[in-house]
Amino acid sequence: MPKGTTKLKRKIIKIDEEKCDGCGDCVPSCAEGALQIVDGKARLVKEIYCDGLGACLGECPQGAITFEEREAEAYDPQATKQHLARLAEQAEKPAAQHHAMGGCPGSALHDFSDRDDEQTGDAASGGGQPSALRQWPVQIPLVPPAAPYLKNADLLIAADCVPFAHAGFHAQLLKGRRVLIGCPKLDDLESYHQKFKAIIEVAQPKSITVAIMEVPCCGGLAQVVQQAAEETDYKGEVKIVVVGIDGRTKE
């Protein structure tokens, strides 16, 4: 341990290597980038990157991740921010190299910004409207805060029912924005809250649009985004769009 480093008793994650199968589901759920797949197993990169909030706990299908209270180095927000910046640089490397870092290949980052509308979606086969999607993945737990395509972007955070209800989703909401989708009723809103805080701090988006359904359970998504914006002293615009169950925009 480096000279001058102190430890304190606190909650920190514990990984059961016998249960861990190296699926990588926990890696993108950690907004601090504290987890990586090393030699086929999930590993805690450094204690100072783990904030002890446990957003990764519910993402392990094998139940290999738990909390324990022990002596550990204190969580270091500044070091974590620098760590996320390094991960962002690594994410810009070729896909094959990115896969070698661990995690599911289907969660590898892709940026479609250089493609014309005519090259996307149904337009590529000569019919229908072009897709406005310009990145992959789109699920909130799978998008790391340090994803290069989030940097200074216009963000769309959408409840996952919105694209099905709103016929003009691609043209009116998604076009020109980077999207993150999830279900505020079925998913963990506290993990969303921490993820949005990390995204705002690291990516510094230009604007944030939150698209939710008019049903009561959807309001939680708007609340956690607004809370994250307030706690990070976000200076950009946060716009809320409400879509009715009939597909019409309410606000």
Secondary structure as GFF3:
##gff-version 3
##sequence-region A 1 251
A	DSSP	beta_strand	7	15	.	.	.	ID=ss1
A	DSSP	alpha_helix	26	29	.	.	.	ID=ss2
A	DSSP	beta_strand	35	38	.	.	.	ID=ss3
A	DSSP	beta_strand	41	44	.	.	.	ID=ss4
A	DSSP	three_ten_helix	47	49	.	.	.	ID=ss5
A	DSSP	three_ten_helix	57	59	.	.	.	ID=ss6
A	DSSP	beta_strand	65	73	.	.	.	ID=ss7
A	DSSP	alpha_helix	77	91	.	.	.	ID=ss8
A	DSSP	alpha_helix	95	100	.	.	.	ID=ss9
A	DSSP	three_ten_helix	105	107	.	.	.	ID=ss10
A	DSSP	beta_strand	110	111	.	.	.	ID=ss11
A	DSSP	three_ten_helix	117	119	.	.	.	ID=ss12
A	DSSP	three_ten_helix	121	125	.	.	.	ID=ss13
A	DSSP	beta_strand	135	136	.	.	.	ID=ss14
A	DSSP	three_ten_helix	140	142	.	.	.	ID=ss15
A	DSSP	three_ten_helix	148	150	.	.	.	ID=ss16
A	DSSP	beta_strand	154	159	.	.	.	ID=ss17
A	DSSP	alpha_helix	162	165	.	.	.	ID=ss18
A	DSSP	pi_helix	169	174	.	.	.	ID=ss19
A	DSSP	beta_strand	178	182	.	.	.	ID=ss20
A	DSSP	alpha_helix	189	203	.	.	.	ID=ss21
A	DSSP	beta_strand	207	213	.	.	.	ID=ss22
A	DSSP	three_ten_helix	216	218	.	.	.	ID=ss23
A	DSSP	alpha_helix	219	231	.	.	.	ID=ss24
A	DSSP	beta_strand	237	243	.	.	.	ID=ss25
###
